[in-house]
Amino acid sequence: MRKLKIKNNEVAFYAMGGLGEIGKNMYCVQFQDEIIIIDCGVLFPEDELLGVDYVIQNYDYLVENKDKIKGIFITHGHEDHIGGLPFFLQKVNAPIYAGPFAMSLIRGKLEEKHLLKSAELHEINEFDTVHFKKLWVSFFRTTHSIPDTLGVAVHTPQGTIVQTGDFKFDLTPVGHLPGPNFQQMAKLGEEGVLLLTSDSTNAERPEFTKSERWVDIHIRRIFERIKGRIIFASFASNVYRLREASDAALKQGRKIAVFGRSMENAITAGQELGYLHIPEDALIDQNDINSYPPEKVMIMCTGSQGEPMAALSRIANGTHRQIAIQPGDTVVFSSNPIPGNTTSVNALINKLEEDGAEVIHGYVNNIHTSGHGGQVDEELMLRLMKPKFFAPVHGEYRMQKIHTKLAELTGVPADHSFVLANGDVLALTKDTCRVADHIETASDVYIDGRDAGDTVGNPEIRERRMLSEEGVVTAIAVVDLKDYQIVAGPDIVSRGFVYMHESQELIKAANHEVFWAILNTFKNHQHVDRRAINRTIVSRLQKLLFEWTGRRPVIIPMVTILNADEEGQGSDLQHEVHRSTRRTGTHPKHKVKNDATKQHEGDRSRPRPHRRNRPTAKKNEQPVAAEK
């Protein structure tokens, strides 16, 4: 079992995710044999991670030390803070502590993965405390773009370690909901904060983030001037925004239809917990939309980030079963693209405009504000907490670096701030703080499927990238190992590599190369089996294709073996024939159209056109199979 390289009296803080990135948040406080985990999120993959659904943390260290884990404390219900729970609970069944709205979302996730019955769930509020033998945990209310957001304070024998969660100081929340609890934060600061770990997302923005009420005012103004149907797209978890839109629509006498599973779940949870107030008769069935005049309908849907399978994308592409864009429709994007989604969001907006809809989006229309505090918010948090040591989290490296400068301006000495990476272990006492260790297993895990076991590694990602960039070439042949006959083939099939109808010379040369690769295997190997034939085909075909095109496609040999023994090799008679062949330098006859057995593998008659005349691969053309 891996142990941290810290002294027995030191408290450790480390992150399994969330440092140098926005997402995958998972922070740990450890003292001796007790570990407190704060959040367990996912990171949504960038475009180059082909086929990957989620990026999660490597949990190996925590799995090895699972007996020390006392609980997972959730700051709020966004995916980058709770999305990893189903995967983690498949390996470690630790108790979960969360506020009401986050707990509602967590229950839905665990039920979907059939983990709800075995999970230990504890609903908490800002005034609760949770005590263990050596550590205890308290909370303080913050504001964010989702209800029930909490900061977490872990009280240790050496001092208090505070994790703010995602926050901004919204002094006028919508719906008369409670604002940030300054008194609790100031009390923690007065009692003494050993280490503050704080949200760095908007550290580059020299401002105080605008209140959600500012957006509420502008949504009402925009809705008042829209005469046709409204299609409202936002983050499903931003219940405040859903409330603003629904209240504005109800004031105009509109009926509301909800599309998208996550949107439906958020509406249900918001209604049950009192964050939304939509009368039952105001919610209409999806199939009844066309029964009402356009000016009496608002559609609330997912897809504000351009997700291909979300409701809004299917509406724009004309593949949605119930909705199609009509003249007079207005689509309201009440969100900004998260990093990596800008291209897909812009493409979606263009498509909606082409279909005849008016699109309202972005800060320019005052219909979105961030849920993360700018520099003024971050400085205020530092002033309230007055930490002895500081470690910025939840942000890319440059954001963390700027955040340490803000800490210095508020009185934290420069050498008391630490820009950490995932896996770095900070060891603390009442008066000291140092980077003492690094957990090597704190690396990304790629989920391609539904469960923690459905993972792919870097080699698979590289192969997928190679397939997307270079294409694939398949070499097909049937070989009889009883008497060394090529019964059928070889044939070459290209997918995404070259357009075969315009590359017949290359295909002919590749067929020739595979033919000689198989004969070469017969001649030079004492035991002939499928693996030996495949290795030779790949080696020779890679060299040929690179010489002709300068590209390295993925090569897949598909060799069917006839009359092989149990190990996939030829029979004893075959081995004797093989040895005889090696002595005499001759080969048995092969069932091929030309007298290839008389040619040497290095025969100059093999097609080798001058480089100028070699076919050029057409990357964007749709390849077709070779015609016989």
Buried (B, 14 or more C-beta within 10 A) or exposed (E): EEEBEBEEEBBBBBBBBBBBBBBBBBBBBBBBEBBBBBBBBBBBBEEEBBEBBBBBBBBBBBBEBBEBBBBBBBBBBBBBBBBBBBBBBBBBBBBBBBBBBBBBBBBBBBEEBEBBEEBEEEBBEBEBEBEEEBBBBBBBBBBBBBBBBBBBBBBBEBBBBBBBBBBBBBEBBBBEBEBBBBEBBBEBBEEEBBBBBBBBBBBBBEEBBBBBBBBBEBBBEBBEEBEBBBBBBBBBBBBBBBBBBBBBBBEBEBBBBBBBBBBBBBBBBBBEBEBBEBEEEBBBEBEEBEEBEBBBBBBBBBBBBBBEEBBBBBBBEEEBEBBEBEEBBBBBBBBBBBEBBEEBBEEBBEBBBEBEBBBBBBEEBBBBBBBBBBBBBBBBBBEBBBBBBBBBBBBBBEBBBBBBEBBBEBEBEEEBBBBBBBBBBBBBBEEEBBEBBBBEBBBBBBBBEEEBEEBBEEEBBEBBEBBEEBBBBBBBBBBBBEBBBBBBBBBBBBBBBBBBEBBEBBBEBBBBBBBBBBBBBBBEBEEBBBEBBBBBBBEBBBEBBEEBBEBBBBBBBBBEBEBBBEEBBBBEEBBEBBEEBBEEEEBEEBEBEEEBEEBEBEEEEBEEEEEEEBBEBEEEBEBEEBEE
